[in-house]
Amino acid sequence: MPRAIDVHVHPPNPSGESLTSSKEAQQYFRTGSPPSSAQEVAEYYASLDMMAVVFDIDSESATGRPPTPNDYFAGLMEQHPKQFIGFGSVDPWKGRAAVKEAERCAELGLRGLKFMPNMQQFYPNEERFYPLWETAQALGLVVLFHTGTTGVGAGRPGGGGIKLKYSRPIPYVDDVAADFPDLKIIMAHPSWPWQEEQLAMLVHKPNVYMDLSGWSPKYFQPSLVQYAKTLIQDKVLFGSDYPVINPERWLSDFDGLGFPDDIRKKILLENAAKLLGVSVEPA
């Protein structure tokens, strides 16, 4: 039984590139040298007795960046079943091809789909994208949406062209949650500057969850900590955003927030295990 499931991890792609490969990104995130391979990430999480949800983002239409094949993440699951849970990603602008790829992700055994609306430049609540959510709902795929600001592009001219408006929780994710009530949705990151909208959705929509990635817990807003200890304790998931934040540092800071042991276990392990269908019973 793992001690935790980190639901937000970016391993290097087959070329060895990762979220923090560039010197610019390393300076912004202050990460030091990122891991050079997925094997290195697997060994690291094994040493921590943790599982990790791994993925990339297919933003080819918006950025021209070639996507990492979803087969790669399915392969990582096969190679490291005790460490990795794979999510796929599809380019929402590819229409029917995106739907077909989502179906293929399910066939590959991937557990969900990752989207970054501010990088992919789309509003999730536009009806042209609804066939994707309908497909994910029918196949039982969890959909993870980046929400709030991002460090990607920060400090570059024009923020690297990334428009933060696409990642606002209400109405863009809330509409999807309302129109697809059986679709399980994770809002990635504390959604600053729209944190209160995110908390409102978590209280209001049974099918919506959030991960705590991308922020050191010592910087969490008091309202998030209060809600996580009470009303939304069953809907909050541990995530680090590794290699942006080291999970060891994240856990050390989290332990300073005074969560009761039972709620701590929910956030670090049980909520994600239930959502993703992962057995955490002792062998």
GILINKA-V485150 format. One record per helix or strand of 3 or more residues. SS is the DSSP state (2 for helix, 1 for strand). FROM is the first residue (numbers start at 1). TO is the last residue. If there is no record, write none. Layout:
BEGIN
ss:SS from:FROM to:TO
ss:SS from:FROM to:TO
END
This chain:
BEGIN
ss:1 from:4 to:9
ss:2 from:23 to:29
ss:2 from:38 to:47
ss:1 from:50 to:54
ss:2 from:60 to:63
ss:2 from:70 to:79
ss:1 from:84 to:88
ss:2 from:92 to:94
ss:2 from:96 to:107
ss:1 from:112 to:115
ss:2 from:117 to:120
ss:2 from:127 to:139
ss:1 from:142 to:146
ss:2 from:157 to:161
ss:2 from:164 to:167
ss:2 from:174 to:179
ss:1 from:185 to:188
ss:2 from:195 to:204
ss:1 from:208 to:211
ss:2 from:217 to:219
ss:2 from:222 to:229
ss:2 from:247 to:257
ss:2 from:261 to:276
END
